[in-house]
Amino acid sequence: MSVKPVKAISIIGMMSELEKVIKFCGDSQMFHPDEAMSFYSNTQNFVPLAQKNPYSAPLQSFEAAAELAGFQLEYTKLKNFTVSPSGILKYVKFFASKTEEMVNRKLRAEQETDSCERTIQQVEHFVGSDIDFTEIMKCRYINPTFGRLPLESYEKLSNYSDNPYVLFFPCTNDETHYWGAYFSPPDQKNEIDRIFSSLYFEKLDIPEIAGTPEHYKQELEKKLAEKQQELEHCKKLIDVFWKAEKDKCHMYYSKLTELNSYNEIKRYVYKYNKSFILVGWIPAENEDFFTRQLDGIKSIEYSLSDGKDEIKHSPPIIMKNPPFIRLYEYYVKMYGLPCYNEVDPTAVVALTYTLFFGIMFGDVGQGLIVAIVGALMWKLKKMEIGRILVPCGISGMIFGCIYGSVFGFEEALNPVYKALFGLDEKPVDVMASETINVIIYGSVAMGFLTIAVIMLINIFSSIKRRDLENALFGANGVAGFIFYVSLVVGMVCQLFLGIALMNAVYVICLIILPLLLIYLREPLGGLVEHKKNWQPEKWGEYLIQSFFEVFEMCLGYLTNTMSFLRVGAYILVHAGMMMVVFTLAEMVGGVVGYGIIVIVGNAIVMALEALLVAIQVLRLDYYEIFSRFYIGEGREFTPVVAHSNVKE
């Protein structure tokens, strides 16, 4: 439940050594560059390097050409491949132009092939008719137009009966169109074309030397065969080119990717006279390796400082958690990364989320299905939520054993309890009247204990951040913890246990005094932290504002604690929904009908409740737990890496 320590490193050297430093920082894959200006007080003579990255445009051209041709470029970590920048750019130009030429030729062949196929399909509708396209197209006093007209448009031709030239002569028809022609005199052609266009007429382009439909179709089929042959030839040329250039392409692409990525570091470089300044972060555990390599570069000086001493610069975060807890970093990152000097809440999320999910979704069979589905989601789709569902499903199975529920069958495990523990029935009968009160009170007690523990974590986290005001006098600090715990314990003893704990001394010392400290939080915090201006500018405004804040805080304690009732509510909801399923199954009757209702009902309950429980538990973590101790304003450690899929 922590983050890995990092160190800030400031590198200063002659401009002649800049390229070596940048290459090393990139190759190390452990350097996170940062804004140098914020690390120095006197930056009057700092000038941004402001060099344009010469590799960005060629890389985009390389990737665009490969995508156009359908080539899959792969990045490989290069060891023995040296080439000059001009050599890379020359190859990119060759690759892009050659690929564009071949692809354009292939596209033209595809377009011509598609055009031939469409025209053949259209001409087939005229085959068998007594038509000679060539003779008709030679007419001087009429303009023939061949094509197809939708059935509904053909029926609308009667609306143009006043125009003697709006006539359509069908040859054939299918389910959607009539195929035929209309004829118009030269002086009426534009108007007739406009009318048929409004009727969604689709024109068939016929050359003057087409001949009969049969002859025209034969010519088209001959042309189609030629274009298909040309298309296959184009595809073969592309395949041959890729086989010949594949390995070389990967090498040049990898080198270009590295140079492009490493040149991005220059955005953080500043010039100081004839020297450069580069600041960044490295993992503390890699300090020795990193500095040994820098020592090999002449005229380079560097200085290091611990991340804890550079809190004002917001050190980047590398989360460090065991495998099980690491699964829940997905939820933490959705909310926000921890700051360098605060507690990593991932362990809290892992524990509470898994525990609450299991309590609310207690069923052996359904928990098993959720775990299997989660494993498949991760295995097949690499969905992060899938990995989280696996331990959640197992937790549901564990609590299902306690509730004695297997796919809603409440008595299925009774023989197991009898054989192993000598029990006549399951340990917890969820729907029993006496159990319901225990579940409700238990949920509230769970909420109280969770909030109390989170307050202790907040006190520790605040001290770690050196925020004494929040640690001592905050609503979730020492004063808030004493007030909340004393109030709840006192009320429970007084109302439920018959112990008269709420006497005058108890109330004054453990309830009123902590509440007063919270009320005066800001001035007291200022005094403790030795602030000069610890007093409010206007005491009247402060006291009124603080009163409403304390009142809201007290309501928050109540609502946050009661919010945990949803844990118990979902235990009862789950059992109630399964009771409905079995009631419907018994009403349908019969082995087949009963089985179908039970299977479908289980599926619906699993899908619906798993979704609702997952959301509700996440809500508890975000709103009732995180809000008490977690800031989540950290930034991720993102070292310069040439490519995410590195192959050694």
Helices and strands as residue ranges (DSSP letters): E 2-3, E 6-14, G 15-17, H 18-28, E 32-34, G 36-39, E 47-48, H 56-69, H 85-123, G 124-126, H 133-137, E 143-150, H 151-155, G 156-160, E 169-173, E 177-184, G 186-188, H 189-198, E 202-203, H 213-263, G 264-268, E 270-272, E 275-283, G 284-286, H 287-295, E 300-306, G 307-309, G 311-313, E 319-320, H 323-326, H 329-335, H 346-360, H 364-381, H 384-403, H 414-421, H 433-464, H 468-473, H 478-495, H 504-507, I 508-512, H 513-519, H 521-528, H 539-562, H 565-588, H 591-619, I 620-626, H 627-629
